C-alpha cells in the first residue's frame, strides 16, 4: 500500500511540477502520506521511541506475582510495530477519556488507572511515553469521536500476553491475555457509582476532569457521570454469564466470550421499538410498555437507549439478564 502511494505521488509530481508550485505538491504529498499508516510507522519508530516499549514494572499483585524486568520475543515485526499495536486507536469508545484518568478506585483515593490496579486485572502496565502520556496499560488508548476524547480498548488489550518467570516478564504480542475483563468492567462501574455517591470523591473527580479542559462546569461532568454509570451497568447486565439463567458465573482471568460481547454490543444498536415490545410482552403491563416506547423512532439513538435502560432498571431490576436473551436471540 505504501509503495503504491509513493508511486502515485511520483507520477503526480512528474506531470505537475511544470504547472503546479512546489508548495502545492508538498501539501498533496502530506495529505497522501497522512492517509496511510506510513506516518504512524515513522512516529512510533522515531518520535515515540522507548527501549522498553513503554513497559512498566509493579510490586506484588493480588496473587503475589511480581516482575522487575520486561523482555520481548522475536516475533518478526519491529519494535515500532509493537508500540503502534499497543497504543493506536481502533475506534472503541468506552467512556470519556478524562473520566478514566480522574477516576479513583472504589475504596481508595488511588487512581483506577494506576499500574498496580491494572496489573491486578492482568492488563499489562505501561509508563508514560509520547504516545501514551497518561500511562494507560497495553490496549487501552485515546480516541476522538465527534470532537470528544474517549478511552477505549483495542485488540491489544485481549491479545497481548505476559509470562512471568524468575522476576522477568516475557511479553508475547498477539498472545492470549490473562486479563479479567469482567472483573475490570464491574470494578469500573462500581468506582463510577462510588464517585457519584461519595461527596469527597465526586468533588475531587469533578475538579480534575474540569482541569483537563473538555468540560466547563460541574453540571456537565455530573450529567455525563450519570450517563456512563448507566451505560456501564447496562453493559455488565447484558454480558453477565449465568448458570441455569439465574446464577452469576464470573468469567475470571484468561477467559472471555469476545464474540458474545461484540454480538450483544452490535445488536444493542439495531434494537427497535417493535422488537422491544415483543420482548417485554408478559413482563410489563401493556400501558407500561406503551409509556416506555411512546414517541420512539424506528432507529434508536444512544439517548433513546439510555432512557429505556434507565426505565427498565427501575421496572425490571431482577429480570434484565433474562430479558437480554429475549432481546438478542
C-alpha positions in Angstrom: 0.0 0.0 0.0 2.8 2.4 0.9 4.7 1.6 -2.3 1.6 2.3 -4.3 1.1 5.7 -2.6 4.8 6.6 -3.2 4.4 5.6 -6.9 1.3 7.7 -7.2 3.0 10.7 -5.7 5.9 10.2 -8.1 3.5 10.1 -11.2 1.6 13.2 -10.0 4.9 15.0 -9.4 6.4 14.3 -12.8 3.3 15.5 -14.5 2.6 18.6 -12.4 5.9 20.1 -11.4 5.9 22.2 -14.6 2.5 23.8 -13.8 2.0 23.5 -10.0 4.1 25.3 -7.4 6.3 23.1 -5.3 4.4 24.2 -2.1 1.2 22.8 -3.5 2.9 19.5 -4.3 4.2 19.3 -0.8 0.7 19.7 0.6 -0.6 16.9 -1.7 2.3 14.7 -0.5 1.4 15.4 3.1 -2.2 14.5 2.6 -1.4 11.3 0.8 1.1 10.2 3.4 -1.2 11.1 6.3 -3.9 8.9 4.9 -1.7 5.8 5.2 0.0 4.0 8.1 3.4 5.4 6.9 3.3 8.4 9.3 2.3 6.1 12.2 5.3 3.9 11.4 7.6 6.9 11.5 6.0 8.2 14.7 6.4 5.0 16.7 9.9 4.3 15.4 11.4 7.7 15.8 9.3 10.2 17.9 7.9 7.7 20.4 11.0 5.6 20.8 11.3 3.8 24.1 13.7 0.9 24.6 11.2 -1.0 26.8 8.2 -0.2 24.5 6.7 1.6 27.4 6.6 -1.4 29.7 6.3 -0.6 33.4 7.0 -2.9 36.4 4.9 -3.2 39.5 5.1 -4.5 43.1 3.5 -7.8 44.1 0.0 -8.2 42.8 -3.1 -9.9 44.3 -1.6 -13.3 43.5 1.9 -12.4 44.9 3.3 -12.4 41.4 6.0 -9.8 40.5 8.4 -8.9 37.8 11.3 -6.4 37.7 12.1 -6.5 34.0 10.3 -7.0 30.8 11.7 -8.7 27.7 10.2 -9.4 24.3 10.2 -12.3 21.9 11.5 -12.0 18.4 8.2 -12.2 16.6 9.1 -11.0 13.1 8.0 -7.4 13.4 9.7 -4.2 14.5 9.6 -2.5 17.9 7.8 0.3 16.2 5.1 -2.1 15.0 4.7 -3.4 18.6 4.4 0.1 20.1 1.9 1.0 17.5 -0.1 -2.1 18.2 -0.2 -1.2 21.9 -1.2 2.5 21.5 -3.1 3.2 18.3 -6.9 3.6 18.4 -9.3 1.2 16.7 -12.4 3.4 17.3 -13.5 1.9 20.5 -15.1 4.4 23.0 -15.9 3.1 26.5 -16.1 6.3 28.5 -14.8 9.9 28.4 -11.0 9.9 28.5 -10.8 12.4 31.3 -13.2 10.4 33.4 -10.9 7.3 33.2 -7.8 9.4 34.1 -9.5 11.2 37.0 -11.4 8.2 38.4 -10.3 6.8 41.8 -10.7 3.2 42.9 -13.9 2.4 44.7 -12.4 2.1 48.2 -9.3 4.2 47.8 -8.0 7.6 46.7 -5.6 5.8 44.4 -6.4 6.2 40.7 -8.2 3.4 39.0 -5.7 3.6 36.2 -2.7 3.0 38.5 -0.2 0.4 37.2 -0.8 -1.8 40.3 -4.6 -1.8 39.8 -4.3 -2.5 36.1 -1.9 -5.4 36.8 -4.3 -6.8 39.4 -6.7 -7.3 36.5 -3.8 -8.6 34.4 -3.8 -5.7 32.0 -0.2 -5.1 31.2 1.0 -1.8 32.8 2.9 0.9 30.9 4.8 4.0 31.8 4.3 7.5 30.2 5.5 7.9 26.7 4.8 10.5 24.0 2.0 8.4 22.5 0.8 7.4 26.0 1.1 10.5 28.2 -1.2 9.1 30.9 0.4 5.7 31.2 -2.6 3.6 30.1 -2.0 -0.1 30.0 -1.4 -2.1 26.8 -4.5 -1.9 24.6 -6.3 1.0 26.4 -6.0 4.1 24.2 -7.4 7.5 23.5 -9.8 8.0 20.6 -11.6 11.2 19.3 -15.2 11.0 18.1 -17.3 14.0 17.1 -14.8 16.3 18.8 -14.8 14.5 22.1 -12.0 12.4 23.6 -12.7 8.9 24.9 -10.9 5.9 26.3 -11.4 2.6 24.6 -10.0 -0.9 24.3 -8.2 -2.4 21.3 -7.3 -5.8 20.1 -4.0 -5.5 22.0 -5.9 -5.4 25.4 -7.0 -9.0 24.9 -4.2 -10.2 22.6 -1.0 -9.3 24.5 0.3 -11.9 26.8 2.9 -11.9 29.6 4.5 -14.9 31.3 6.5 -14.1 34.5 9.4 -16.3 35.3 12.1 -15.6 37.9 11.1 -12.0 38.1 11.2 -11.4 34.3 8.1 -10.6 32.4 8.1 -12.2 28.9 5.7 -10.3 26.7 4.1 -12.0 23.7 2.4 -9.7 21.2 -0.7 -11.3 19.8 -0.8 -13.9 22.6 -4.0 -14.6 24.7 -4.3 -12.1 27.5 -4.7 -13.3 31.1 -6.9 -10.4 31.9 -10.1 -10.4 33.9 -12.2 -8.2 31.7 -15.5 -9.0 33.5 -13.9 -8.1 36.9 -12.4 -4.9 35.3 -15.8 -3.8 33.9 -17.6 -4.4 37.2 -14.9 -2.7 39.2 -15.0 0.3 36.8 -18.8 0.6 37.2 -18.5 0.3 41.0 -15.8 3.0 41.1 -18.0 5.3 38.9 -21.0 4.7 41.2 -19.0 5.4 44.4 -17.8 8.6 42.8 -21.4 9.7 42.3 -22.4 8.9 45.8 -19.3 9.9 47.8 -19.2 13.7 48.2 -15.4 13.9 48.6 -14.7 11.6 45.8 -17.1 13.4 43.5 -15.5 16.8 44.3 -12.0 15.6 43.6 -13.2 13.9 40.4 -15.1 16.9 39.1 -12.1 19.2 39.8 -9.6 17.0 38.0 -12.0 16.5 35.0 -12.6 20.2 34.6 -8.9 20.9 34.9 -8.3 18.6 31.8 -10.3 21.2 29.8 -13.0 19.2 28.0 -15.7 20.1 30.5 -16.5 23.7 31.6 -18.7 23.2 34.7 -19.7 20.6 37.3 -23.1 20.0 35.9 -21.7 18.8 32.6 -19.5 16.4 34.4 -22.3 15.1 36.7 -24.6 14.6 33.8 -22.1 12.5 31.9 -21.2 10.7 35.1 -24.8 9.6 35.4 -24.9 8.6 31.7 -21.8 6.4 31.8 -22.7 4.8 35.0 -25.9 3.7 33.3 -24.1 2.5 30.2 -21.5 0.5 32.2 -24.3 -1.1 34.2 -26.2 -2.0 31.0 -23.0 -3.5 29.5 -22.4 -5.6 32.6 -26.0 -6.8 32.8 -26.2 -7.7 29.1 -22.9 -9.6 29.3 -23.4 -11.4 32.6 -22.7 -15.1 32.5 -25.4 -17.1 34.1 -25.8 -20.7 35.1 -29.4 -22.0 34.6 -30.3 -18.4 33.6 -30.2 -17.3 37.3 -26.8 -17.8 39.0 -23.9 -15.4 38.0 -20.7 -17.2 37.0 -17.8 -14.7 36.8 -15.5 -15.2 33.8 -12.4 -14.7 35.8 -8.9 -14.4 34.4 -7.9 -15.5 30.9 -11.5 -16.3 29.9 -13.8 -14.1 27.7 -16.6 -14.6 25.3 -15.4 -12.0 22.9 -17.8 -12.9 20.2 -20.7 -12.9 22.5 -19.8 -9.4 23.9 -19.3 -7.9 20.4 -22.6 -9.6 19.3 -24.5 -8.1 22.2 -23.0 -4.7 21.5 -23.9 -4.7 17.9 -27.4 -5.9 18.5 -27.9 -3.2 21.1 -27.6 -0.7 18.2 -30.1 -2.4 16.0 -32.9 -2.7 18.5 -36.2 -1.1 17.5 -39.5 -0.3 19.4 -41.3 -3.3 17.9 -38.6 -5.8 19.0 -38.7 -4.2 22.5 -42.5 -4.5 22.6 -42.3 -8.3 21.7 -39.5 -8.9 24.3 -41.4 -7.1 27.0 -44.6 -9.0 26.5 -45.6 -10.6 29.7 -43.0 -8.7 31.7 -44.8 -5.4 31.8 -48.4 -4.3 31.5 -49.4 -3.1 28.1 -49.9 0.5 29.4 -46.3 0.4 30.9 -44.9 -0.8 27.6 -46.8 1.9 25.7 -45.4 4.6 28.1 -41.9 3.2 27.7 -42.0 3.2 23.9 -44.0 6.4 23.4 -42.6 8.7 20.8 -39.6 6.5 19.9 -38.5 6.5 16.3 -37.8 3.3 14.3 -34.0 3.9 14.7 -33.0 4.5 18.3 -30.2 6.9 19.3 -27.9 6.4 22.3 -30.1 8.8 24.2 -33.2 6.7 23.5 -31.4 3.6 24.6 -30.3 5.3 27.8 -33.8 6.4 28.6 -35.2 2.8 28.0 -32.4 1.2 30.1 -33.0 3.6 33.0 -36.7 2.8 33.0 -36.1 -1.0 32.8 -33.7 -0.9 35.7 -36.5 0.5 37.8 -39.3 -1.7 36.4 -37.5 -5.0 36.0 -34.2 -4.9 38.1 -34.2 -8.7 38.7 -35.2 -9.8 35.2 -32.8 -7.8 33.0 -30.3 -10.7 32.4 -33.1 -13.0 31.3 -34.6 -10.2 29.2 -31.3 -10.0 27.4 -31.8 -13.4 26.0 -35.2 -12.5 24.6 -33.8 -9.3 23.1 -30.7 -10.7 21.5 -31.7 -14.2 20.5 
